[in-house]
Amino acid sequence: MGCLVKIYNNLKKDFPVFFYLYQRVKKEGLNNQDITVMVKSQQQQLIDLEHRVDLYNDFIRGQQLQKQQLEKDIAIKEIDRYDKISLL
């Protein structure tokens, strides 16, 4: 009973989520090994997703830098063109 009181005190506002998970574990008949496998699987999926997000962010940054460089190149060409026009 003391252990349950400690768990409740630690969880407080998250107790309904804990209780829901407890009910699901019981309903599905999961054991410790099943839960461990599921958590590790989800952990690996999260790591994979974080890696993909990093790759996409790097790609986006590269595209933004390329866009900025192209905008600078266009601006320089426009200035050169106007300089040639004004010299005539």
PyMOL Python script that loads the backbone (N, CA, C, O; Angstrom):
from pymol import cmd

cmd.read_pdbstr("""\
ATOM      1  N   MET A   1       0.828  -1.186   0.000  1.00  0.00           N
ATOM      2  CA  MET A   1       0.000   0.000   0.000  1.00  0.00           C
ATOM      3  C   MET A   1       0.877   1.256   0.000  1.00  0.00           C
ATOM      4  O   MET A   1       0.573   2.235  -0.682  1.00  0.00           O
ATOM      5  N   GLY A   2       1.957   1.216   0.767  1.00  0.00           N
ATOM      6  CA  GLY A   2       2.866   2.364   0.820  1.00  0.00           C
ATOM      7  C   GLY A   2       3.458   2.660  -0.540  1.00  0.00           C
ATOM      8  O   GLY A   2       3.662   3.820  -0.898  1.00  0.00           O
ATOM      9  N   CYS A   3       3.736   1.611  -1.297  1.00  0.00           N
ATOM     10  CA  CYS A   3       4.291   1.778  -2.651  1.00  0.00           C
ATOM     11  C   CYS A   3       3.284   2.487  -3.554  1.00  0.00           C
ATOM     12  O   CYS A   3       3.656   3.356  -4.342  1.00  0.00           O
ATOM     13  N   LEU A   4       2.021   2.118  -3.440  1.00  0.00           N
ATOM     14  CA  LEU A   4       0.978   2.765  -4.243  1.00  0.00           C
ATOM     15  C   LEU A   4       0.844   4.250  -3.885  1.00  0.00           C
ATOM     16  O   LEU A   4       0.637   5.090  -4.761  1.00  0.00           O
ATOM     17  N   VAL A   5       0.962   4.559  -2.609  1.00  0.00           N
ATOM     18  CA  VAL A   5       0.885   5.953  -2.180  1.00  0.00           C
ATOM     19  C   VAL A   5       2.050   6.746  -2.770  1.00  0.00           C
ATOM     20  O   VAL A   5       1.864   7.874  -3.227  1.00  0.00           O
ATOM     21  N   LYS A   6       3.262   6.158  -2.764  1.00  0.00           N
ATOM     22  CA  LYS A   6       4.427   6.825  -3.354  1.00  0.00           C
ATOM     23  C   LYS A   6       4.223   7.056  -4.845  1.00  0.00           C
ATOM     24  O   LYS A   6       4.520   8.132  -5.364  1.00  0.00           O
ATOM     25  N   ILE A   7       3.716   6.038  -5.522  1.00  0.00           N
ATOM     26  CA  ILE A   7       3.464   6.166  -6.967  1.00  0.00           C
ATOM     27  C   ILE A   7       2.459   7.285  -7.214  1.00  0.00           C
ATOM     28  O   ILE A   7       2.670   8.137  -8.078  1.00  0.00           O
ATOM     29  N   TYR A   8       1.378   7.283  -6.464  1.00  0.00           N
ATOM     30  CA  TYR A   8       0.353   8.318  -6.631  1.00  0.00           C
ATOM     31  C   TYR A   8       0.935   9.708  -6.371  1.00  0.00           C
ATOM     32  O   TYR A   8       0.673  10.642  -7.129  1.00  0.00           O
ATOM     33  N   ASN A   9       1.716   9.846  -5.311  1.00  0.00           N
ATOM     34  CA  ASN A   9       2.305  11.148  -4.985  1.00  0.00           C
ATOM     35  C   ASN A   9       3.280  11.604  -6.069  1.00  0.00           C
ATOM     36  O   ASN A   9       3.361  12.797  -6.362  1.00  0.00           O
ATOM     37  N   ASN A  10       4.013  10.681  -6.660  1.00  0.00           N
ATOM     38  CA  ASN A  10       4.950  11.034  -7.729  1.00  0.00           C
ATOM     39  C   ASN A  10       4.225  11.418  -9.013  1.00  0.00           C
ATOM     40  O   ASN A  10       4.679  12.294  -9.750  1.00  0.00           O
ATOM     41  N   LEU A  11       3.106  10.767  -9.278  1.00  0.00           N
ATOM     42  CA  LEU A  11       2.392  11.002 -10.537  1.00  0.00           C
ATOM     43  C   LEU A  11       1.435  12.185 -10.473  1.00  0.00           C
ATOM     44  O   LEU A  11       1.329  12.955 -11.428  1.00  0.00           O
ATOM     45  N   LYS A  12       0.748  12.327  -9.363  1.00  0.00           N
ATOM     46  CA  LYS A  12      -0.256  13.373  -9.159  1.00  0.00           C
ATOM     47  C   LYS A  12      -1.123  13.609 -10.395  1.00  0.00           C
ATOM     48  O   LYS A  12      -2.026  12.818 -10.665  1.00  0.00           O
ATOM     49  N   LYS A  13      -0.867  14.685 -11.157  1.00  0.00           N
ATOM     50  CA  LYS A  13      -1.752  15.023 -12.286  1.00  0.00           C
ATOM     51  C   LYS A  13      -1.670  14.000 -13.415  1.00  0.00           C
ATOM     52  O   LYS A  13      -2.595  13.912 -14.222  1.00  0.00           O
ATOM     53  N   ASP A  14      -0.577  13.215 -13.496  1.00  0.00           N
ATOM     54  CA  ASP A  14      -0.436  12.215 -14.548  1.00  0.00           C
ATOM     55  C   ASP A  14      -1.011  10.857 -14.153  1.00  0.00           C
ATOM     56  O   ASP A  14      -0.907   9.894 -14.913  1.00  0.00           O
ATOM     57  N   PHE A  15      -1.613  10.777 -12.977  1.00  0.00           N
ATOM     58  CA  PHE A  15      -2.150   9.501 -12.519  1.00  0.00           C
ATOM     59  C   PHE A  15      -3.191   8.925 -13.477  1.00  0.00           C
ATOM     60  O   PHE A  15      -3.169   7.718 -13.719  1.00  0.00           O
ATOM     61  N   PRO A  16      -4.109   9.736 -14.040  1.00  0.00           N
ATOM     62  CA  PRO A  16      -5.076   9.153 -14.985  1.00  0.00           C
ATOM     63  C   PRO A  16      -4.398   8.473 -16.184  1.00  0.00           C
ATOM     64  O   PRO A  16      -4.866   7.433 -16.648  1.00  0.00           O
ATOM     65  N   VAL A  17      -3.317   9.043 -16.678  1.00  0.00           N
ATOM     66  CA  VAL A  17      -2.593   8.426 -17.791  1.00  0.00           C
ATOM     67  C   VAL A  17      -1.979   7.105 -17.338  1.00  0.00           C
ATOM     68  O   VAL A  17      -2.067   6.098 -18.040  1.00  0.00           O
ATOM     69  N   PHE A  18      -1.359   7.117 -16.167  1.00  0.00           N
ATOM     70  CA  PHE A  18      -0.769   5.901 -15.606  1.00  0.00           C
ATOM     71  C   PHE A  18      -1.834   4.821 -15.442  1.00  0.00           C
ATOM     72  O   PHE A  18      -1.616   3.665 -15.803  1.00  0.00           O
ATOM     73  N   PHE A  19      -2.976   5.202 -14.903  1.00  0.00           N
ATOM     74  CA  PHE A  19      -4.051   4.233 -14.686  1.00  0.00           C
ATOM     75  C   PHE A  19      -4.567   3.677 -16.014  1.00  0.00           C
ATOM     76  O   PHE A  19      -4.856   2.486 -16.129  1.00  0.00           O
ATOM     77  N   TYR A  20      -4.680   4.556 -17.015  1.00  0.00           N
ATOM     78  CA  TYR A  20      -5.099   4.097 -18.351  1.00  0.00           C
ATOM     79  C   TYR A  20      -4.111   3.069 -18.899  1.00  0.00           C
ATOM     80  O   TYR A  20      -4.509   2.025 -19.417  1.00  0.00           O
ATOM     81  N   LEU A  21      -2.813   3.379 -18.780  1.00  0.00           N
ATOM     82  CA  LEU A  21      -1.802   2.439 -19.257  1.00  0.00           C
ATOM     83  C   LEU A  21      -1.870   1.109 -18.506  1.00  0.00           C
ATOM     84  O   LEU A  21      -1.746   0.040 -19.104  1.00  0.00           O
ATOM     85  N   TYR A  22      -2.065   1.189 -17.214  1.00  0.00           N
ATOM     86  CA  TYR A  22      -2.200  -0.023 -16.411  1.00  0.00           C
ATOM     87  C   TYR A  22      -3.367  -0.875 -16.909  1.00  0.00           C
ATOM     88  O   TYR A  22      -3.236  -2.088 -17.069  1.00  0.00           O
ATOM     89  N   GLN A  23      -4.514  -0.227 -17.153  1.00  0.00           N
ATOM     90  CA  GLN A  23      -5.685  -0.958 -17.644  1.00  0.00           C
ATOM     91  C   GLN A  23      -5.421  -1.588 -19.007  1.00  0.00           C
ATOM     92  O   GLN A  23      -5.830  -2.723 -19.253  1.00  0.00           O
ATOM     93  N   ARG A  24      -4.736  -0.858 -19.902  1.00  0.00           N
ATOM     94  CA  ARG A  24      -4.418  -1.403 -21.227  1.00  0.00           C
ATOM     95  C   ARG A  24      -3.486  -2.602 -21.136  1.00  0.00           C
ATOM     96  O   ARG A  24      -3.670  -3.596 -21.839  1.00  0.00           O
ATOM     97  N   VAL A  25      -2.482  -2.502 -20.263  1.00  0.00           N
ATOM     98  CA  VAL A  25      -1.543  -3.612 -20.075  1.00  0.00           C
ATOM     99  C   VAL A  25      -2.306  -4.850 -19.605  1.00  0.00           C
ATOM    100  O   VAL A  25      -2.084  -5.949 -20.113  1.00  0.00           O
ATOM    101  N   LYS A  26      -3.181  -4.677 -18.662  1.00  0.00           N
ATOM    102  CA  LYS A  26      -3.970  -5.795 -18.152  1.00  0.00           C
ATOM    103  C   LYS A  26      -4.890  -6.356 -19.239  1.00  0.00           C
ATOM    104  O   LYS A  26      -4.986  -7.571 -19.410  1.00  0.00           O
ATOM    105  N   LYS A  27      -5.569  -5.460 -19.976  1.00  0.00           N
ATOM    106  CA  LYS A  27      -6.498  -5.889 -21.016  1.00  0.00           C
ATOM    107  C   LYS A  27      -5.777  -6.661 -22.119  1.00  0.00           C
ATOM    108  O   LYS A  27      -6.287  -7.671 -22.603  1.00  0.00           O
ATOM    109  N   GLU A  28      -4.603  -6.193 -22.516  1.00  0.00           N
ATOM    110  CA  GLU A  28      -3.843  -6.829 -23.590  1.00  0.00           C
ATOM    111  C   GLU A  28      -3.067  -8.045 -23.103  1.00  0.00           C
ATOM    112  O   GLU A  28      -2.564  -8.827 -23.910  1.00  0.00           O
ATOM    113  N   GLY A  29      -2.969  -8.203 -21.806  1.00  0.00           N
ATOM    114  CA  GLY A  29      -2.247  -9.337 -21.250  1.00  0.00           C
ATOM    115  C   GLY A  29      -0.739  -9.253 -21.473  1.00  0.00           C
ATOM    116  O   GLY A  29      -0.078 -10.270 -21.684  1.00  0.00           O
ATOM    117  N   LEU A  30      -0.204  -8.041 -21.424  1.00  0.00           N
ATOM    118  CA  LEU A  30       1.222  -7.841 -21.674  1.00  0.00           C
ATOM    119  C   LEU A  30       2.048  -8.173 -20.438  1.00  0.00           C
ATOM    120  O   LEU A  30       1.633  -7.922 -19.306  1.00  0.00           O
ATOM    121  N   ASN A  31       3.224  -8.741 -20.680  1.00  0.00           N
ATOM    122  CA  ASN A  31       4.138  -8.993 -19.576  1.00  0.00           C
ATOM    123  C   ASN A  31       5.313  -8.012 -19.674  1.00  0.00           C
ATOM    124  O   ASN A  31       5.361  -7.184 -20.584  1.00  0.00           O
ATOM    125  N   ASN A  32       6.249  -8.110 -18.742  1.00  0.00           N
ATOM    126  CA  ASN A  32       7.387  -7.187 -18.711  1.00  0.00           C
ATOM    127  C   ASN A  32       8.183  -7.217 -20.010  1.00  0.00           C
ATOM    128  O   ASN A  32       8.602  -6.174 -20.513  1.00  0.00           O
ATOM    129  N   GLN A  33       8.389  -8.408 -20.547  1.00  0.00           N
ATOM    130  CA  GLN A  33       9.170  -8.531 -21.780  1.00  0.00           C
ATOM    131  C   GLN A  33       8.446  -7.859 -22.952  1.00  0.00           C
ATOM    132  O   GLN A  33       9.072  -7.171 -23.758  1.00  0.00           O
ATOM    133  N   ASP A  34       7.133  -8.059 -23.044  1.00  0.00           N
ATOM    134  CA  ASP A  34       6.352  -7.421 -24.115  1.00  0.00           C
ATOM    135  C   ASP A  34       6.471  -5.893 -24.039  1.00  0.00           C
ATOM    136  O   ASP A  34       6.672  -5.223 -25.052  1.00  0.00           O
ATOM    137  N   ILE A  35       6.346  -5.372 -22.848  1.00  0.00           N
ATOM    138  CA  ILE A  35       6.416  -3.923 -22.653  1.00  0.00           C
ATOM    139  C   ILE A  35       7.805  -3.409 -23.012  1.00  0.00           C
ATOM    140  O   ILE A  35       7.937  -2.371 -23.661  1.00  0.00           O
ATOM    141  N   THR A  36       8.842  -4.135 -22.591  1.00  0.00           N
ATOM    142  CA  THR A  36      10.216  -3.734 -22.897  1.00  0.00           C
ATOM    143  C   THR A  36      10.458  -3.707 -24.400  1.00  0.00           C
ATOM    144  O   THR A  36      11.063  -2.768 -24.917  1.00  0.00           O
ATOM    145  N   VAL A  37       9.988  -4.733 -25.100  1.00  0.00           N
ATOM    146  CA  VAL A  37      10.156  -4.784 -26.561  1.00  0.00           C
ATOM    147  C   VAL A  37       9.439  -3.617 -27.221  1.00  0.00           C
ATOM    148  O   VAL A  37       9.979  -2.991 -28.133  1.00  0.00           O
ATOM    149  N   MET A  38       8.228  -3.321 -26.767  1.00  0.00           N
ATOM    150  CA  MET A  38       7.468  -2.217 -27.355  1.00  0.00           C
ATOM    151  C   MET A  38       8.157  -0.874 -27.120  1.00  0.00           C
ATOM    152  O   MET A  38       8.235  -0.049 -28.030  1.00  0.00           O
ATOM    153  N   VAL A  39       8.652  -0.654 -25.916  1.00  0.00           N
ATOM    154  CA  VAL A  39       9.305   0.613 -25.595  1.00  0.00           C
ATOM    155  C   VAL A  39      10.585   0.762 -26.410  1.00  0.00           C
ATOM    156  O   VAL A  39      10.847   1.832 -26.959  1.00  0.00           O
ATOM    157  N   LYS A  40      11.384  -0.301 -26.495  1.00  0.00           N
ATOM    158  CA  LYS A  40      12.625  -0.233 -27.270  1.00  0.00           C
ATOM    159  C   LYS A  40      12.336   0.015 -28.740  1.00  0.00           C
ATOM    160  O   LYS A  40      13.057   0.760 -29.402  1.00  0.00           O
ATOM    161  N   SER A  41      11.289  -0.604 -29.249  1.00  0.00           N
ATOM    162  CA  SER A  41      10.909  -0.394 -30.645  1.00  0.00           C
ATOM    163  C   SER A  41      10.524   1.056 -30.893  1.00  0.00           C
ATOM    164  O   SER A  41      10.939   1.655 -31.885  1.00  0.00           O
ATOM    165  N   GLN A  42       9.735   1.612 -29.993  1.00  0.00           N
ATOM    166  CA  GLN A  42       9.319   3.009 -30.121  1.00  0.00           C
ATOM    167  C   GLN A  42      10.508   3.951 -29.969  1.00  0.00           C
ATOM    168  O   GLN A  42      10.585   4.980 -30.639  1.00  0.00           O
ATOM    169  N   GLN A  43      11.433   3.592 -29.083  1.00  0.00           N
ATOM    170  CA  GLN A  43      12.632   4.405 -28.904  1.00  0.00           C
ATOM    171  C   GLN A  43      13.424   4.466 -30.204  1.00  0.00           C
ATOM    172  O   GLN A  43      13.873   5.536 -30.614  1.00  0.00           O
ATOM    173  N   GLN A  44      13.594   3.311 -30.851  1.00  0.00           N
ATOM    174  CA  GLN A  44      14.361   3.269 -32.092  1.00  0.00           C
ATOM    175  C   GLN A  44      13.654   4.057 -33.188  1.00  0.00           C
ATOM    176  O   GLN A  44      14.297   4.757 -33.970  1.00  0.00           O
ATOM    177  N   GLN A  45      12.342   3.943 -33.243  1.00  0.00           N
ATOM    178  CA  GLN A  45      11.589   4.716 -34.236  1.00  0.00           C
ATOM    179  C   GLN A  45      11.748   6.210 -33.987  1.00  0.00           C
ATOM    180  O   GLN A  45      11.862   6.988 -34.935  1.00  0.00           O
ATOM    181  N   LEU A  46      11.756   6.617 -32.720  1.00  0.00           N
ATOM    182  CA  LEU A  46      11.940   8.028 -32.387  1.00  0.00           C
ATOM    183  C   LEU A  46      13.329   8.501 -32.796  1.00  0.00           C
ATOM    184  O   LEU A  46      13.477   9.596 -33.337  1.00  0.00           O
ATOM    185  N   ILE A  47      14.339   7.688 -32.541  1.00  0.00           N
ATOM    186  CA  ILE A  47      15.707   8.030 -32.941  1.00  0.00           C
ATOM    187  C   ILE A  47      15.790   8.168 -34.459  1.00  0.00           C
ATOM    188  O   ILE A  47      16.409   9.102 -34.968  1.00  0.00           O
ATOM    189  N   ASP A  48      15.163   7.234 -35.182  1.00  0.00           N
ATOM    190  CA  ASP A  48      15.161   7.296 -36.649  1.00  0.00           C
ATOM    191  C   ASP A  48      14.472   8.569 -37.144  1.00  0.00           C
ATOM    192  O   ASP A  48      14.954   9.227 -38.066  1.00  0.00           O
ATOM    193  N   LEU A  49      13.348   8.905 -36.525  1.00  0.00           N
ATOM    194  CA  LEU A  49      12.621  10.115 -36.928  1.00  0.00           C
ATOM    195  C   LEU A  49      13.437  11.374 -36.630  1.00  0.00           C
ATOM    196  O   LEU A  49      13.445  12.311 -37.428  1.00  0.00           O
ATOM    197  N   GLU A  50      14.119  11.396 -35.494  1.00  0.00           N
ATOM    198  CA  GLU A  50      14.958  12.545 -35.165  1.00  0.00           C
ATOM    199  C   GLU A  50      16.079  12.692 -36.188  1.00  0.00           C
ATOM    200  O   GLU A  50      16.429  13.803 -36.585  1.00  0.00           O
ATOM    201  N   HIS A  51      16.633  11.568 -36.607  1.00  0.00           N
ATOM    202  CA  HIS A  51      17.690  11.596 -37.618  1.00  0.00           C
ATOM    203  C   HIS A  51      17.149  12.148 -38.940  1.00  0.00           C
ATOM    204  O   HIS A  51      17.801  12.962 -39.594  1.00  0.00           O
ATOM    205  N   ARG A  52      15.959  11.701 -39.323  1.00  0.00           N
ATOM    206  CA  ARG A  52      15.353  12.199 -40.557  1.00  0.00           C
ATOM    207  C   ARG A  52      15.071  13.694 -40.471  1.00  0.00           C
ATOM    208  O   ARG A  52      15.291  14.423 -41.438  1.00  0.00           O
ATOM    209  N   VAL A  53      14.584  14.153 -39.319  1.00  0.00           N
ATOM    210  CA  VAL A  53      14.319  15.583 -39.134  1.00  0.00           C
ATOM    211  C   VAL A  53      15.616  16.367 -39.282  1.00  0.00           C
ATOM    212  O   VAL A  53      15.637  17.417 -39.924  1.00  0.00           O
ATOM    213  N   ASP A  54      16.698  15.863 -38.689  1.00  0.00           N
ATOM    214  CA  ASP A  54      17.993  16.539 -38.824  1.00  0.00           C
ATOM    215  C   ASP A  54      18.424  16.618 -40.286  1.00  0.00           C
ATOM    216  O   ASP A  54      18.907  17.655 -40.741  1.00  0.00           O
ATOM    217  N   LEU A  55      18.248  15.519 -41.018  1.00  0.00           N
ATOM    218  CA  LEU A  55      18.618  15.516 -42.438  1.00  0.00           C
ATOM    219  C   LEU A  55      17.782  16.523 -43.227  1.00  0.00           C
ATOM    220  O   LEU A  55      18.312  17.270 -44.049  1.00  0.00           O
ATOM    221  N   TYR A  56      16.478  16.538 -42.973  1.00  0.00           N
ATOM    222  CA  TYR A  56      15.606  17.489 -43.671  1.00  0.00           C
ATOM    223  C   TYR A  56      15.958  18.931 -43.311  1.00  0.00           C
ATOM    224  O   TYR A  56      15.962  19.808 -44.175  1.00  0.00           O
ATOM    225  N   ASN A  57      16.253  19.171 -42.040  1.00  0.00           N
ATOM    226  CA  ASN A  57      16.637  20.529 -41.631  1.00  0.00           C
ATOM    227  C   ASN A  57      17.924  20.960 -42.311  1.00  0.00           C
ATOM    228  O   ASN A  57      18.038  22.103 -42.755  1.00  0.00           O
ATOM    229  N   ASP A  58      18.899  20.055 -42.399  1.00  0.00           N
ATOM    230  CA  ASP A  58      20.142  20.369 -43.101  1.00  0.00           C
ATOM    231  C   ASP A  58      19.875  20.673 -44.570  1.00  0.00           C
ATOM    232  O   ASP A  58      20.452  21.606 -45.129  1.00  0.00           O
ATOM    233  N   PHE A  59      18.999  19.885 -45.196  1.00  0.00           N
ATOM    234  CA  PHE A  59      18.660  20.108 -46.596  1.00  0.00           C
ATOM    235  C   PHE A  59      17.986  21.463 -46.776  1.00  0.00           C
ATOM    236  O   PHE A  59      18.304  22.201 -47.708  1.00  0.00           O
ATOM    237  N   ILE A  60      17.063  21.783 -45.889  1.00  0.00           N
ATOM    238  CA  ILE A  60      16.354  23.070 -45.965  1.00  0.00           C
ATOM    239  C   ILE A  60      17.331  24.224 -45.798  1.00  0.00           C
ATOM    240  O   ILE A  60      17.256  25.208 -46.533  1.00  0.00           O
ATOM    241  N   ARG A  61      18.250  24.115 -44.837  1.00  0.00           N
ATOM    242  CA  ARG A  61      19.248  25.175 -44.657  1.00  0.00           C
ATOM    243  C   ARG A  61      20.094  25.342 -45.917  1.00  0.00           C
ATOM    244  O   ARG A  61      20.399  26.463 -46.322  1.00  0.00           O
ATOM    245  N   GLY A  62      20.467  24.232 -46.530  1.00  0.00           N
ATOM    246  CA  GLY A  62      21.240  24.298 -47.769  1.00  0.00           C
ATOM    247  C   GLY A  62      20.463  24.978 -48.876  1.00  0.00           C
ATOM    248  O   GLY A  62      21.013  25.782 -49.627  1.00  0.00           O
ATOM    249  N   GLN A  63      19.184  24.655 -48.976  1.00  0.00           N
ATOM    250  CA  GLN A  63      18.336  25.272 -49.993  1.00  0.00           C
ATOM    251  C   GLN A  63      18.172  26.772 -49.730  1.00  0.00           C
ATOM    252  O   GLN A  63      18.166  27.569 -50.667  1.00  0.00           O
ATOM    253  N   GLN A  64      18.041  27.151 -48.472  1.00  0.00           N
ATOM    254  CA  GLN A  64      17.910  28.570 -48.129  1.00  0.00           C
ATOM    255  C   GLN A  64      19.191  29.329 -48.483  1.00  0.00           C
ATOM    256  O   GLN A  64      19.131  30.443 -49.004  1.00  0.00           O
ATOM    257  N   LEU A  65      20.342  28.730 -48.200  1.00  0.00           N
ATOM    258  CA  LEU A  65      21.612  29.373 -48.559  1.00  0.00           C
ATOM    259  C   LEU A  65      21.753  29.504 -50.069  1.00  0.00           C
ATOM    260  O   LEU A  65      22.212  30.529 -50.572  1.00  0.00           O
ATOM    261  N   GLN A  66      21.358  28.465 -50.781  1.00  0.00           N
ATOM    262  CA  GLN A  66      21.430  28.511 -52.242  1.00  0.00           C
ATOM    263  C   GLN A  66      20.498  29.601 -52.783  1.00  0.00           C
ATOM    264  O   GLN A  66      20.860  30.328 -53.708  1.00  0.00           O
ATOM    265  N   LYS A  67      19.312  29.710 -52.210  1.00  0.00           N
ATOM    266  CA  LYS A  67      18.360  30.745 -52.625  1.00  0.00           C
ATOM    267  C   LYS A  67      18.938  32.134 -52.383  1.00  0.00           C
ATOM    268  O   LYS A  67      18.849  33.009 -53.245  1.00  0.00           O
ATOM    269  N   GLN A  68      19.531  32.332 -51.208  1.00  0.00           N
ATOM    270  CA  GLN A  68      20.125  33.631 -50.904  1.00  0.00           C
ATOM    271  C   GLN A  68      21.246  33.970 -51.890  1.00  0.00           C
ATOM    272  O   GLN A  68      21.359  35.108 -52.346  1.00  0.00           O
ATOM    273  N   GLN A  69      22.065  32.982 -52.210  1.00  0.00           N
ATOM    274  CA  GLN A  69      23.149  33.222 -53.163  1.00  0.00           C
ATOM    275  C   GLN A  69      22.599  33.569 -54.539  1.00  0.00           C
ATOM    276  O   GLN A  69      23.108  34.477 -55.196  1.00  0.00           O
ATOM    277  N   LEU A  70      21.572  32.862 -54.981  1.00  0.00           N
ATOM    278  CA  LEU A  70      20.962  33.160 -56.276  1.00  0.00           C
ATOM    279  C   LEU A  70      20.341  34.554 -56.283  1.00  0.00           C
ATOM    280  O   LEU A  70      20.432  35.269 -57.281  1.00  0.00           O
ATOM    281  N   GLU A  71      19.715  34.940 -55.184  1.00  0.00           N
ATOM    282  CA  GLU A  71      19.146  36.292 -55.100  1.00  0.00           C
ATOM    283  C   GLU A  71      20.237  37.345 -55.191  1.00  0.00           C
ATOM    284  O   GLU A  71      20.052  38.374 -55.841  1.00  0.00           O
ATOM    285  N   LYS A  72      21.378  37.099 -54.544  1.00  0.00           N
ATOM    286  CA  LYS A  72      22.503  38.028 -54.628  1.00  0.00           C
ATOM    287  C   LYS A  72      23.024  38.096 -56.063  1.00  0.00           C
ATOM    288  O   LYS A  72      23.301  39.179 -56.579  1.00  0.00           O
ATOM    289  N   ASP A  73      23.155  36.940 -56.699  1.00  0.00           N
ATOM    290  CA  ASP A  73      23.637  36.898 -58.083  1.00  0.00           C
ATOM    291  C   ASP A  73      22.709  37.686 -59.006  1.00  0.00           C
ATOM    292  O   ASP A  73      23.174  38.427 -59.871  1.00  0.00           O
ATOM    293  N   ILE A  74      21.407  37.526 -58.823  1.00  0.00           N
ATOM    294  CA  ILE A  74      20.428  38.244 -59.639  1.00  0.00           C
ATOM    295  C   ILE A  74      20.542  39.742 -59.392  1.00  0.00           C
ATOM    296  O   ILE A  74      20.521  40.534 -60.335  1.00  0.00           O
ATOM    297  N   ALA A  75      20.663  40.131 -58.129  1.00  0.00           N
ATOM    298  CA  ALA A  75      20.777  41.555 -57.797  1.00  0.00           C
ATOM    299  C   ALA A  75      22.026  42.160 -58.427  1.00  0.00           C
ATOM    300  O   ALA A  75      21.981  43.276 -58.946  1.00  0.00           O
ATOM    301  N   ILE A  76      23.136  41.433 -58.385  1.00  0.00           N
ATOM    302  CA  ILE A  76      24.383  41.929 -58.988  1.00  0.00           C
ATOM    303  C   ILE A  76      24.220  42.072 -60.494  1.00  0.00           C
ATOM    304  O   ILE A  76      24.670  43.062 -61.072  1.00  0.00           O
ATOM    305  N   LYS A  77      23.587  41.107 -61.132  1.00  0.00           N
ATOM    306  CA  LYS A  77      23.374  41.186 -62.585  1.00  0.00           C
ATOM    307  C   LYS A  77      22.470  42.361 -62.933  1.00  0.00           C
ATOM    308  O   LYS A  77      22.693  43.044 -63.933  1.00  0.00           O
ATOM    309  N   GLU A  78      21.449  42.600 -62.112  1.00  0.00           N
ATOM    310  CA  GLU A  78      20.550  43.730 -62.355  1.00  0.00           C
ATOM    311  C   GLU A  78      21.304  45.048 -62.208  1.00  0.00           C
ATOM    312  O   GLU A  78      21.119  45.957 -63.017  1.00  0.00           O
ATOM    313  N   ILE A  79      22.141  45.161 -61.200  1.00  0.00           N
ATOM    314  CA  ILE A  79      22.933  46.382 -61.004  1.00  0.00           C
ATOM    315  C   ILE A  79      23.870  46.591 -62.189  1.00  0.00           C
ATOM    316  O   ILE A  79      23.992  47.704 -62.699  1.00  0.00           O
ATOM    317  N   ASP A  80      24.527  45.528 -62.623  1.00  0.00           N
ATOM    318  CA  ASP A  80      25.421  45.614 -63.781  1.00  0.00           C
ATOM    319  C   ASP A  80      24.658  46.056 -65.024  1.00  0.00           C
ATOM    320  O   ASP A  80      25.148  46.877 -65.799  1.00  0.00           O
ATOM    321  N   ARG A  81      23.479  45.520 -65.211  1.00  0.00           N
ATOM    322  CA  ARG A  81      22.663  45.866 -66.372  1.00  0.00           C
ATOM    323  C   ARG A  81      22.260  47.325 -66.329  1.00  0.00           C
ATOM    324  O   ARG A  81      22.322  48.009 -67.351  1.00  0.00           O
ATOM    325  N   TYR A  82      21.846  47.822 -65.167  1.00  0.00           N
ATOM    326  CA  TYR A  82      21.464  49.227 -65.049  1.00  0.00           C
ATOM    327  C   TYR A  82      22.661  50.142 -65.215  1.00  0.00           C
ATOM    328  O   TYR A  82      22.539  51.236 -65.766  1.00  0.00           O
ATOM    329  N   ASP A  83      23.833  49.695 -64.737  1.00  0.00           N
ATOM    330  CA  ASP A  83      25.060  50.495 -64.918  1.00  0.00           C
ATOM    331  C   ASP A  83      25.379  50.634 -66.410  1.00  0.00           C
ATOM    332  O   ASP A  83      25.760  51.709 -66.874  1.00  0.00           O
ATOM    333  N   LYS A  84      25.220  49.545 -67.148  1.00  0.00           N
ATOM    334  CA  LYS A  84      25.504  49.589 -68.601  1.00  0.00           C
ATOM    335  C   LYS A  84      24.516  50.507 -69.306  1.00  0.00           C
ATOM    336  O   LYS A  84      24.888  51.237 -70.225  1.00  0.00           O
ATOM    337  N   ILE A  85      23.254  50.474 -68.876  1.00  0.00           N
ATOM    338  CA  ILE A  85      22.223  51.314 -69.483  1.00  0.00           C
ATOM    339  C   ILE A  85      22.518  52.787 -69.206  1.00  0.00           C
ATOM    340  O   ILE A  85      22.393  53.624 -70.100  1.00  0.00           O
ATOM    341  N   SER A  86      22.904  53.101 -67.987  1.00  0.00           N
ATOM    342  CA  SER A  86      23.139  54.493 -67.614  1.00  0.00           C
ATOM    343  C   SER A  86      24.373  55.056 -68.301  1.00  0.00           C
ATOM    344  O   SER A  86      24.474  56.268 -68.497  1.00  0.00           O
ATOM    345  N   LEU A  87      25.322  54.181 -68.674  1.00  0.00           N
ATOM    346  CA  LEU A  87      26.519  54.643 -69.374  1.00  0.00           C
ATOM    347  C   LEU A  87      26.223  55.011 -70.831  1.00  0.00           C
ATOM    348  O   LEU A  87      26.952  55.796 -71.437  1.00  0.00           O
ATOM    349  N   LEU A  88      25.180  54.455 -71.373  1.00  0.00           N
ATOM    350  CA  LEU A  88      24.845  54.744 -72.774  1.00  0.00           C
ATOM    351  C   LEU A  88      24.227  56.067 -72.894  1.00  0.00           C
ATOM    352  O   LEU A  88      23.876  56.486 -73.997  1.00  0.00           O
TER     353      LEU A  88
END
""", "prot")
cmd.dss("prot")
cmd.show_as("cartoon", "prot")
cmd.util.cbc("prot")
cmd.orient("prot")
